[in-house]
Amino acid sequence: IGGATTHVVYGATTRAELVCWAELETLVPRIPGATLHGALADPAEGWDGTHGLVTDAVDAVLSNGDGLDPPAAPDVYLAGPPAMVAAVEDVLLRHGVQRDRLHVDSFG
């Protein structure tokens, strides 16, 4: 999710399913203004990200209003299985992200 800042939101069921999470923790902070957000549906003790679905994390990011005002409307790059993509699209559209700002790769 981009705009005035960049938000990388990544969700999975368990920590083991967050492929390349350690690399993202290293790389995302190198992008000026970028923040990494993780969401786990079944988090282990000690997880400090979102406890829930990736849609919960996206909703939390967008609830602060970051980057939603034109002309800084965000470009959103979204990839994942069809059901997750559809659910995240619904959250994005509900928050006023324009469909023409969505770049989607649905697979699986």
N, C-alpha and C positions, 0 to 999 in steps of 0.2 A: 504494500500500500504506500503510495508516494504522495507527495505534495510539497509543502514547505520542508518537510522532513521525510525520511524513508523509514518505513516499518516493515520488517521481515517477520511474517507470522507463519509458524510451522506447527502443525499438530499431528498427533498420532495417538494410539491407544496406550502404549507403554514407552518408557524411556528407551528401551532397546530398539524400538521402531523409528526413533528419530535419527534416521540415517544422516551421517555427516554433521551431527549436532556440534561436536567439538570443533570442527572446522568453521562452522558458522559463528560460533562464539568467538573465534579468533578473527575472522574476516569481516563480519558485519561492523564491529566498532571502528574499523579502518575507513569506513565510508562516512564522510562528514555528515553529522546529524542523523545517523542511522541507529535504530534500536531493534534488537532481536526479541521476539516474543514467542514463547513456547506454550503449547497446550497439550495436556495429557488427559485422556478420558479415564485412565486407570493409573494414576500417579503413585509412585512409591514414596515412602516417607522421605522427607527432605527435598522434594521437588518444590522449587520456588516460583514456577511459572503458573499459568492458569490451570486450575483443576476443572476439567470439562472438555468440551469439544473445541475444535479450531474456530467454530462460529462464535463461541463465547469470547475467545481472545480477540477476534476481529471486531465484535460488537464493543468490547471494552476500549480498543484503540480508537474506534470511530466515535464513541460516546464523548470523547474529549473534544471533538470538533476539529481536530488537527487536519488541515489541508482540504477542507470541504468547501471553502468559499471561492467562487470564481474570481479571478482567473486562475487560481491555484488549485483547481479541481484535480483530484488525484488520478494518475494512471494506475491501474491495478493489474498486476500480472498474477494469474491464478492457475495452478496446476494441481491435478489430482484425480481421484476416481470420480465418475459422474455424479454420484449422490452427494459427495462432499462439495464438489464444484457448484452444484445447484443450490445447496444450502448456503454456501458462502455468498453466491450471487444474490440470493434473497436478502441476506443481511446487508450487503453493500447497497442494493437498490433501495432498501428501507431507509438507509442513512443518506440517501440523495446522491450517491455516486451514479453518474450517467452511464448507461449501457455502452455508449461509444467509447468510454474510457477503460472498458474491461478488455483484457487480452487473455484468452482462456485456452488452456491445453487440458482437455478432459480425456483421461485414459484409464484403462484397467478393466 
